[in-house]
């Protein structure tokens, strides 16, 4: 299908509008819309936010009013054709009188996928698809994983040296929370530019996870420090099998119903104390026989809370546990031009490891990024758009079962 430079210009604008829904649209998809009138002038624009309720195409068409007749509508995601919190968007698109609709991608939601496009075509509207599809799919990966698999998109993030070390020997490490904005000379592994991008990843995520060992060692806040608006606070998740979370930690002191602890053994007094301080404690069985809470069940529980994305910023053991549990969809690995070497330095992942090269986690569709002197590898262990039948899926459980 052939698209014009004008088509590319306005689809790019629709994608930019959709990005304004980052941290505001979840658990719904990020959608942006541009409406042109019959003369090719912009008549209306809109992007979806969950609290705003109305979908992007509805907002844009309301703004365009009568100017939409015989015009063109651009949007990054197929219009919905089912009754949800709002009525079908296809009905308003048809009623508006637009003669052409350009859609970047089909909706991964099985209730919609392809049906919205079919409905528009049946009404005599020309519908063209696939323009900037790769960018559109990348933007709505969390929604796709959530709607297809009832689990959040899981991104494993780590910063390391060229030889794969995430920290010097234990006696030589430092406490980042005690440092100024620039860190200490030689203290941080990655650059300021890379660490700023990590904040962008946090902003794009519904939740962030670490192990209790990281909390004890570094006393992090685990907050989104971009300053950009978000509908819900970043859910701060801690894996803490024996409920060792320190009461004096900054996580506990700043908890406002945005800290969630998964444990397997809960001392009742400690649990009660944490809950009194605004921390939710969820008990789950152990997984993989390694003494840690079952990550597959945790992913299902997070999905039940309408968490569509999880960023793991764990230490070496948490990194291995997540890989071994098979919950990781993609990685974002930052590399600094440094070499620590030595057997005492902490590797990216530790534990039993995969026993054969054929068992190793295979990272596909790699994208390279540059951040100052650092670079990062973004890649996929599995495609969030694959239907459940195409890849193993966890069996959802209820909170009562946990």
Buried (B, 14 or more C-beta within 10 A) or exposed (E): EEEEEEBBEBBBBBBBBBBBBBBBBBBBBBBBBBBBBBEEEBBBBBBBBBEBEBBBBBBBBBBBEEBBBEBBBBBBBBBBBBEEEEBBBBBBBBEBBBBBBBBBBBBBBEEBBEBBBEBBEEEEBEBBBBBBBEBBBEBBBBBBBBBBBBBBBBBBBBBBBEBBBBBBEEEEBBEBEEEEEEBEEEBBBBBBEBBEBBBEBBBBBBBBBBBBBBBEBBBBBBBBEBEBEBBBBBBBBBBBBEBBBEEEBBBBEBBEEBBBBBBBEBEEEBBEBBEEBEBBBBBBEEBBEBEBBBBBBBBBBBBBBBBBBBBBBBBBBBBBBBBBBBBBBBBBBBBBEBEBEEEEBBBBBEBEEBEEEEEEBEBEEEEEEEBBEBBBBBBBBBBBBBEEEEBEBBEBBEEEEB
